[in-house]
Amino acid sequence: MKAKRDFILLVTLAVVAGPAAAQQAAPAAAPTKVAAHGDTAELPDFSGVWRHGSLPWFEPPESGPAPVTNLSRRNGVSNYDQLVGDYNNPILQPWAAEVVKRYGKISLAGYTFPSPSNQCWPEPVPYIFKHGAMEMLQQKDKITILYNENHEIRWVRLNEPHPTPLKPSWHGDSVAHYDGDTLVIDTIGVNPNRPYPMIDLFGTPYTKALHVVERYRLLTYAEAKGALERGDKELMRNGGKLSDGYTGKYLQIHLTVEDEGAFTTPWTTTITYAKDPNEWREVDCAENRHEYYNRRESDVPHADRPDF
């Protein structure tokens, strides 16, 4: 088999091995008090470093329309070394299915097709959940989400509407509110007119109609068990099962994804994280642009002339 993974992704695999490799009891998250519009409310505390350590990262839902999965398997789970999206998934419109099929043929030929992560471009929502770890900063008027690779950051405004008109951007426009013990983030305006417009590792495309709703909750093992077990059957867990030796709370994101331009129906998925007591190591795209597995240069962001 030809070497297909670039240095950046190899480093990523090493870094996201965290939660299971360092599984130890994590303190249960306690409620925090955050002011919103002058009121003080008891809200869930999402602070700390959270890791999912999985590739790909979408856990199949219990029922209903599901995300694209990998046709290539290794030891019964998704084969990260050969990303062949299931283009027969009924959520895909015909043109989107052809895009997924085309990328799969590249993988089957023994090559890695370019993506936002291996070409050092900003990653759109929900592709950005490829990052194996994240940290959330809960503030009075916004939520700041830090990801452990390439200095990717999202700023989410609290209790505000989307602007009109809306200018498309790399991560889109995200607004949020608390619904009891749940943080709900609503994202639209993710720019499809960019290099490598895809929402997952299989090249699944999207359009300007993409709308993603994220629901963040803290769960016990009993509450997260179903999603964890479905993930264990589908995902490559770099450091073993998230539940191995872990006794703390889980952070689960329930995603609803809709895009009338690319999908036939809205679909759902979950991503479940364990608290990591360790800090993450900084991971950045390297200056070496040569892809040894393709013998060509990466298409990293650049300018033909200085912009200053």
Buried (B, 14 or more C-beta within 10 A) or exposed (E): EEEBBBBBBEBBBEBBBBBBBBBEEBEEBEEEEBEBEEEEEEBBBBBBBBBBBBBBBBBBBEEEBBBBBBBBEEEEBBBBBBBBBBBEBEBBBEEBBEBBBEBBEBBEEEBBBBBBBBBBBBBBBBBBBBBBBBBBEBEEEBBEBBBBBBEBEBEBBBEEEBEEEEEBBBBBBBBBBBEEEBBBBBBBBBBBEBEBBBBBBBBBBBBBBBBBBBBBBBBEBEEBBBBBEBBBEBBBBBBBBBBEEBEBBBBBBBBBBBBEBBBBEBBBBBBBBBBBBEEBEEBEBBEEBEBEBBEEEBBBEEEEEEEE
